[in-house]
């Protein structure tokens, strides 16, 4: 699929992985729309790159529809990348006093990290189905963000691991559902990535995780995620798959 000239919606586009993706797709000639809730960063990207920023809560149907409409106005929507984050509950299933993990915290984590991904996927697919098919019938590609925690979640990660495991399970089914329309669905499962959100704690995280990663012995970098997104967009034979991006890391129990 030709990236240049296509409209690309990047949900969570002001975060580390998202911003790197925005810059990569913009450099490749896509008409990028950033959907996020970080207004200051979004407006700065809008001004710097000459793209559009739309304040978007990924859990809201109304907000996502508005962002999709903005992307459609820029050109045929053929690329949707979802990297949004949100609150995530942590803790053991039973704490030291024998009290169970909070139910509402679990629900909130699932809402942001699974239900919202479904929301973005379904509404982006609806818009892509309206575009004219390209060569071989392709209309677009949706790239979601899973996590290696969806495969081997660590102690205290149950809600997040459950949500990301749900994203992983959705990909093949969504690709099969949308195949008659020529819409591909993929996901990237990052390992430990060092993003600006960690701030000064980044050095400590690098010192902890770096030695545990087989090769290269460092945390992942946002441009590496973005480079994989670009390749997925351009390679029409990638479909229905989750690609681990983790330097061969497998999470230990804790």
Order of alpha helices (4+ residues) and beta strands (2+ residues): beta-alpha-beta-alpha-beta-alpha-beta-alpha-alpha-beta-alpha-alpha-beta-beta-alpha-beta-alpha-beta
